[in-house]
Amino acid sequence: MPETVLSVTGLDGHYGESHVLHGVDFSIRAGEVVTLVGRNGAGKTSTLRAIMGMLPRRSGSIELRGRQLISLPPHRIARAGIGYVPDDRGIFASLSVAENLALPPRARAGALSDGEIDALFPRLKERRASPGTKLSGGEQQMLAIARALRTGAGLLLLDEPTEGLAPVIVRQIGAILRDLKGRGHTVLLVEQNVHFAATVADRHIVMENGRVVDTLDNAELAADPGRLDRFLGV
Amino acid sequence: MSVQVLSGQLLLGLINGAFYALLSLGLAVIFGVLGIINFAHGAFYMVGAFAAWGLATYLDIGYWPALVLVPLALGLAGMGVERLMLKRLAGLDPLYGLLATFGLALVLEGTFRQVYGSSGQPYPVPEALQGGVNLGFMFLPLYRGWVVAASIVVCLATWLAIERTALGARLRAATERPDMAQALGLNVPLLVTVTFGVAVALAAFAGVMAAPVYQANPLMGSNLIIVVFAVVVIGGMGSLSGAILSGYGLGLAEGLTKVFYPPAANIVVFVIMALVLLVRPAGLFGRVN
C-alpha cells in the first residue's frame, strides 16, 4: 500500500466565535485523488484553509508525510510541499500572468519546468504578459493550478476548481487532473459536482456540520448512488 | 518678472518636491503593505538629519559615508520598530497604528528638542558640491542640483524595483492579498518588516540630504509631514508613481505660487488637495476599489 501523504486527526477550527470544524479525521495516500463533498457550510473549504494554516484558530494534528504542520505559519506549510488553489483562484490583479506563475518559491525537487507547464497549459503561454485578472475564469483556474504545480508541491489542495466554468473548460480541467494523477500527484479537492468528482477521484470523503460522516470509493458510489444524496440532498 | 526669479523659485520648488517625493513614496509603500498611516515618517527624516550631523560632530564622519550609514542604521531601527510595535497592531483598526506612530513621532521630536533645542544645528555642504554653475538663465548651486538628481534616481530605482522585479512582484502580491501570498509560500511577515525598514531608510536618506539645505532641526519633520500626507492623498493612496509624481509636481506648484502670489504658497498644496478630492476622490493616480 502506498505511503500516507496527508493525515488529519482531531482537527478543530474556529473563525472568531464560531466553531467550524469539530474533530475532522481523514488521510490520503500517495497518488490518490480524493474529493471532499458535502453541503454548503459543511466545513470543506474551512478544512482546506485549516490545513494551510489560514484559520485564525485551529488545533489537532495535520501530518504531511509524517511531519507535523499544525504549529507552522502558512508560508512554511506551503514550502513543506502543499500547493493551494482557493475557491476564488487567488490570482493577483497587480501581477502579470508570468509574475503570478513565478510568484511562489520553487524549493522542492519534482517541480514542473516552464516547458512542462507550457505544454500542459498552452493558453497561459499566449497570455504571459496580460494582467492576471484579464484572464477568463477558466484561464484563471489553469493559472492557479499551474502556479501550484510549478513549486513542485507533492500534494495539491483544490477548492471547487470547476465552479462557474463552462462544460468544455470543466472537461479540460478533468483531463488535467487525470494527467496529474498519472504523474503521481496527490490531490485533495473540494467539489460540489458529484458527476465530475466521480470522473476524476478515487475516493470521496463526506462532510457534514464540520465532521467527516462517511467515506466511499467510486465502486461504492456506483453501486449505491443514493448514499451521497442522503448527505447532499436538501 | 525676470527669468532668474522664476527659475530660482522653480528650483527651490523642485528641491522641496525632491523631499516630498522621497517621503511620500515611503509613506505610500508603508500604507500599502502595512495598512498603517506612518505619522513617524517625518520624525525618521529628522533623525536622519541629526544622525548625519552627529556623525560629523562627534565622530568626524563626513557627508558621503553618512549618506550610506545613516539610512542603513535607521532602516535597521525601523525594522525593530515594526517587529516590536507595529506588528502587534496588525489586523486592528488603522487608527491604532496612526496613534502609535504619532506617539513615536512626539517622543522622538521631544527628545531631540530637549537635548538640542529648537534652533537647528548647521551642517556644511560637502566640499565637492560647494559653489555652483552659471546655466546662462540662472545660477545653479551644485548641492541643490545634486539633491534633485539623487532623489529622482532613488525614486525611479525604488519604483522600478517594485514594479519590474521578481522581489517587487512578491511585495505587490503581499500588498494585494497578504494571506494568499503567504499560503503560496511567501514569508510575508519578513517581507513586511524589510519593506518598513526600506521605507524608513528612504526617509533617513532624505534627512541626510536635507541637513545641508535646512540644517538639522527637531521640528523639520513635523513641518514637512503634513504636506507629505497631502501629497500622498493627491497622488492616490497606494499609488507609488502617484506619490512620486505628485511630490515633484506639488513642489513646483509651491514654487510657482511663491512667484505669483507668495502669501498663498503655504496653503496651495491643501487647496490642490481639496480640488483633487472633489473631482477624483481616489486621488490623481489612485484606483477606486
Contacts between the chains, C-beta under 8 A, distances in Angstrom:
chain1	res1	chain2	res2	distance
A	52	B	183	4.9
A	53	B	183	7.7
A	54	B	179	5.8
A	54	B	183	5.9
A	73	B	182	7.2
A	73	B	189	7.5
A	74	B	179	7.3
A	74	B	182	4.3
A	74	B	183	4.9
A	75	B	182	4.8
A	75	B	183	7.7
A	75	B	184	7.9
A	75	B	185	5.2
A	75	B	186	5.8
A	75	B	187	5.0
A	75	B	188	6.7
A	77	B	183	7.9
A	78	B	182	7.6
A	78	B	183	5.9
A	78	B	184	5.8
A	78	B	185	3.6
A	79	B	185	4.8
A	84	B	183	5.0
A	84	B	184	7.1
A	86	B	180	6.8
A	86	B	183	7.5
A	90	B	177	7.0
A	90	B	180	4.3
A	90	B	183	7.5
A	90	B	184	7.4
A	92	B	172	6.9
A	92	B	173	4.8
A	92	B	176	5.1
A	92	B	177	6.7
A	92	B	180	7.6
A	92	B	181	7.8
A	93	B	176	6.5
A	94	B	172	4.5
A	94	B	173	7.5
A	94	B	175	7.3
A	94	B	176	5.3
A	95	B	169	5.4
A	95	B	172	6.0
A	95	B	173	6.1
A	95	B	176	7.9
A	99	B	166	7.7
A	99	B	169	4.3
A	102	B	166	6.4
A	102	B	169	7.3
A	103	B	169	6.1
A	103	B	170	6.6
A	103	B	173	5.7
A	103	B	181	7.5
A	103	B	184	6.0
A	103	B	186	7.2
A	104	B	184	4.2
A	104	B	185	4.6
A	104	B	186	7.1
A	105	B	185	4.9
A	105	B	186	7.3
A	107	B	185	7.6
A	147	B	184	7.2
A	151	B	184	7.9
A	151	B	185	6.6
